[in-house]
Amino acid sequence: MPNIPHIENYAGELTAIRRDLHAHPEIGFEEHRTSSIVAEKLAGWGIAVHRGLGGTGVVGVLQGKGQGNRAIGLRADMDALPMEEETGLPWRSTVQNRFHGCGHDGHTTMLLGAARYLAETRNFSGTVRFIFQPAEEGLGGARAMLNDGLFRQFPCDEIYALHNAPDLDPGQVGILPGPAMAGADFFDITVKGYGSHGAMPNFSRDPIVAASALVSALQTVVSRNIVPLEAAVLSITQFHGGSAHNVIPSEVRLAGTARAFSTKVRAQIRERMTAVANGIAAAYGVEIGIDNRDIFTVLENHPEQCDAVAHAARDIVGSDSVLTTTASQKMGSEDFADMLQAVPGAYFWLGHAGSVPVHNPGFVLDDGILPVGASILARIIETRLPCQ
């Protein structure tokens, strides 16, 4: 595939950066080492560096050699996941319960690759904002940067981001206008009953039985309340309760996530969850409380910027490898959605070798996509901010 030759020349250096970041992963709002490396690299290439937005966020600002007043943002996330790595690679994580199991180390590296190329060529008009965001994995890093005035301090006319995709073939690019990734709630449920000896359940108001009934009943929220043509999911992912074989506990805690592609459906799920919980509480004589939190906005790509991604990507990977009409919505979520609520832009996926999915302890990022992603990001700038 015809990567930008200038970027291909330092592909080995990009691999070294990515593997170093991989070996030293940091979770959300703790990306101190990562952000320092990013800031040092940007400054070394003559890019103005601004630190501290959203805690550990970094913004680099670069002017092109052409005249122009427009500004475009390119964003990468930097955080790892709180999980163990099981790849056995020489550059595997050196930090317990920390793992770049989603590819954010690659996203950071690809944006650094694009930044270096653009700094060394400056073949564009106007301004590029290189936005390195903390805490994408459900901790609100995008919202933190926005609350700190990201687009007030660094206005952007457009903004772009990407994600690696092991479910696509190597070099394939997927881009989908409109709702592309689901909005998501995280919820915690507390079921309070009355404990007793396990041999005398008649004296209890058993929260385990009530919680079990609640788990089953909540599965009907999507299957029996949401219009079948509307995609939605509700998953219970945690069930905690009890401490001994012969003790019925007083409390059980549940947790999970609900996802959909429209605000209306998300509201309907929340309302039905509350109604079902109230019914179970009454039936079993327990108290049930739900803490339902809006974590991710529905990610909606803007049509014009989707076309811009497709145009730039075709120049790098070829027309046959750019999927537009055949790209599919993803039930996963991404907090870049909040930036797209403020600035028009697009989010796309870049395929790579390997079949292990992200968030799996055996996930391995294919370093071969680093110059590809960097080239596409750079080409977006050169085509959207052509040198006058």
N, C-alpha and C positions, 0 to 999 in steps of 0.2 A: 504494500500500500504506500502511496506517495506522501509520506510525512514531509513536513517542511525540512529540507536538508540541514539547515542551520540547527534545528532542534535535534534531528537525528544524530548529529555530530557529538552531542553531549548526552545521548541516551544512557550511556554507562554511568555518568554522574547522577542522573536522575534516579537510576536504580539504587545507587549507593545511598542517596538521601532517603529514599523510600524505605529501604531496609533498616537504616538507622532509626527512623521514626518508628518503624514496626517493632524494633527491639526495645524501645523505650516508650511504651504507650501510656497515655494519660487520659483519664476520664473527664467528663464535663466540668468546666470551670477550674480544672487543675492543670490546664495545658501550659504550664509555665516554661518548661524546657522546649516544647514544640514551638510556642509563640516566639521564644527568644531566637531559635534557629531561623524561623521565618523572617523575623525582623532583621537579623544579621545578613541573611541572603539578599533580601530586598535592598537594604542600605548599600551593600557591596556592589550592587548593579546600578546604583545611582537613583534609586526610587525613594521618594520621600516616605517616611514611615511614621505611622501614628498608632500608639498602643493604648490598651486599656478599655476599649469599647466593649461593653458586655463582659467586663472582667478581664478575660485573657485574649480578647479579640485583637486582631491586627488589621490595619488598613494601609495599603501602599498606594501612592498617587504618582502617576506618570503622565507627562505631557508628550504628545506626539510632535513630529517636526513640521506637520502641516498646520495651517490655521483652521480653527474651528472652536465652537462653543459647546458642543455636545459632549456628554460624559457617559460612559458605559461601565457598569460594574460586572466583575467576574468573581464569583464566590466559591469558596471551598470550605468544608467542615474539617475540624482537626481532632475531634475527640475519639477515644477508643471505648470499648465496652467493658463492663465489670464482669468478666468471665475468663476462664482458663483457656489457654491455647493448647491444642493437641496435634499440631502439625509435625513437630520434630525437626523443623527447618533450622539450619545454622543461625539464621537471623530471627529466630522465634523470640517471643516476649521474654524479657528478663525480669518482669515485675509480676508478682503473684496476683491473680484475679484481675489482670488487665490484659486486654487483647484487641488488636485492630482487626476484629472479625467482621467488619463491614466495608473496609476499603478506604476509610477516611485518610489513612496515611498516603494512599495513592492519589486521592483528590487533592490533598495539600501539595503533593509533589508535582502533579500535572499543572496546577496553577503556578507553582514556582517556575516550572519549565516555560510556560507561556510568558510569565513576567520577565524572565531573563531574555528571551528572544525579543520581546517588544522593547525592552530597555536598550538592547544592543542594536536594534534596527530603527525603531521609532517611525516606522513606515505607516503612520496613521495621523489623522487630524483630531484635535480635541484632547480628551482626557480619559485615561483608564483608571478605575478604582479596583484594586486587588483586595478583596474582602475575605479574610481568613476568620471563620466563625467558630466559637467554642460551642460545646454542649448541645449538639444536634440531637443526641439520643434521648429525647423525651424530657430534657431538662430546661428547654426554653431558651437556648442560646441566641436564636434569631430575634426573639422578642426582647431579650436583654440588650442586644445591640441597637435595636430600634428604639427602645426606651432611653438609651443613652444618646439618642440623636443621630444615628448613623446617616440617614438621608438628609437631615438638616445640615450636618457638618460636611457631608460628602454627597451632594445631590447627584442622582443618576437619571438619565433619560431612559435607560434600559438596563436589565440585569440578566445574567445567565449563570447556570450551574449545571453540573453533570453528576452522574453516579455510575460506578462500574456495575456490570450486569453479567454474571456468569450464566444466566438463562438465555442470553443472546450469543450468537456465533462470534468468534473473534473478529473485531473490526466492524461489526454491525452497530449502527446507531439507531435508536428508537426515539421518536419524538411524537407527541400526541397533543393536538390543540384541545383546549377546554379542560374539564376536570380529568386530571391524569393520575392523581394519587388521592387516597381517601383521607378525610379528616378523622381524627381519633380522639376518643375520651379514654382516660385511665380511671378506674373506679376501685374504691375500697369499701367493703361491706362488713359491718359488725353485726353478728347475731348474738344477742344476750338472752340467756335463759336462766335456769336455776339448777345448780349442780347437785349431784347425789352420788351414793355408792353405786357402782355398776350392777350390783346384785339387786338394787331396789330402785329401778327406773321410775316406778310409780310416784316417787317423791320428787322427781326432777321435772323440769321443763326443758327437754333435751335440745340443746342448740345444734348438735350434730345432725340429728334427724331433720330438724327444721332447715338447716343449711343445705342438706342433701336434697330436700324437696325444692328448695329455692334454686339450686343449680339446675335441676331438671326443668323447672317451670320457666326459668329465664331463657331456655333454648327455644321456647315458643314465641318469644318476642319477635324474632326475625321471621320464623317460618309461618306464623299465624297473624302477624300484625302489619308487616311491611309489604307493600305491593311487590309481587314476585319479580317484576321487571326492574326493581330498584336493588342494586347490589348493596348488601350490608352484612356485617358479621358481629356476633357477640360471643366472646370467649372468656370463660372463667379459667384463669391461669394459676391461681394459688388457692389452697384450702388448708388453713392452720387451725388446729384445735386439739385439746387434750394433752395430758402429761403422764398418765399412768394407765395400766391395763384395766384397773378396777374402779376408775373414777370417771363419772360423766361430768364433763367440764361445764362451767357457767357461761363460757363465751367461745365463739368460733369466728375466725376472720377469713374473708374471701377477698380476692382481688382479680382484676381482669381488664379487658379492653373492649370497646365497641367502636365500629368503624362504618362509615358510609360516605357517599359522594355528594350528599346534599345537606344543607343546614336543616331543612324540614325533616328529613328522615332521622338525622341525629337527634333532633328535639323529640321526635316521636319515640325513639328508643329510650331516651331518658325518662319520659313520662310513663311508658309501659313498665320499665324497671321498677319505678317507685310504686306503681299500682300493684304489680305482682308481689313485691316485697311486703307491702301492707297486708295483702291477702294472706300470705304465708304466715306473717306475724300473728294475725288474728286466729288463724286456724290452729297454730301450734302453741299459742300462749307465750310468745317470746317478743322481744323488741328487736327491730331490724333498722339499722341506720345505713344510708348510702352516701358516700362522698364521691361525687361524680365530677371529674375535672376535664375541661377542654384543653387538650395538650397540643394537638395539631390541627391547623386549618386545612380545609380541602385545598389541594394544590391545583390551581387552574392556570394552564399555560395560555399565553396570548397568541392569537393566530399569526400576526405579522412577525413576531419574534420566533415562532416555530418555523416559519418559512426561512428566516435568516439562519437558524441552526441547520436546517436541511441543506440550504445553499452552501454554507461553509463546509459542512460535513462531506457533501458530494465531492468537493474539491480534494478532500484528503483520503476518503475511503472508497470513493466511487459511487455512482448512482444506485447500483444494484444493492449496495449494503446499507442504504438509508431507508428505514422503515417509517412511513408516515401513516398511511391508511391501514396498515396491518399491525401497527403498534397497539398494545392493549393496556387498559387501565390496570393499575396496581392497587391492591388493598393495603399495601404498606403505606406508611406516612412519612412526611418530610417537612421539617419546619422552614425550609426555604419558601414554603407556601406563604408565610407571613410577609416575606419580602416582596413576593409577587402581588400581595394585596396593596402594597404601597407604590410599586414601580412595575411597569409592564416588562415582561421578560419571558423566559422559557427555561425549562428543566428537561434534560435529556439523559438517555442511558447509553452506555458504551460497553459493548460485549467484549468478553475476553475468554481465554482458555480456562478449562476447569469446570467441573460439574457440581462441586460442593457449594451449597447455598450460603449466602451471607448469614451471620449470626450463628453459624455452626462452628464448634470448636476446631474443626478440621479445615475451615475455609482458607484458601490460598489465593492471593491476588496475583494475577499474571502481570509481571513487570513489562511485558511487551506492549501493554496499552499505554504506558506512561508517555512516550513521544507522540502517540496517536491523540490522546486527550489534550496534551499541550498544544499540538498543531491545530486541532479544531478550535480550541479556545482562542488561540492567536489569530486564526483566520476569521473568526467572527468579528474581532476588532478591526482587522484590515478591510473587511467588506462592509461593515456597518459604519466605520469612520474612515472612509477612503482619503488618502492623502491628496490635498487640493493642489 
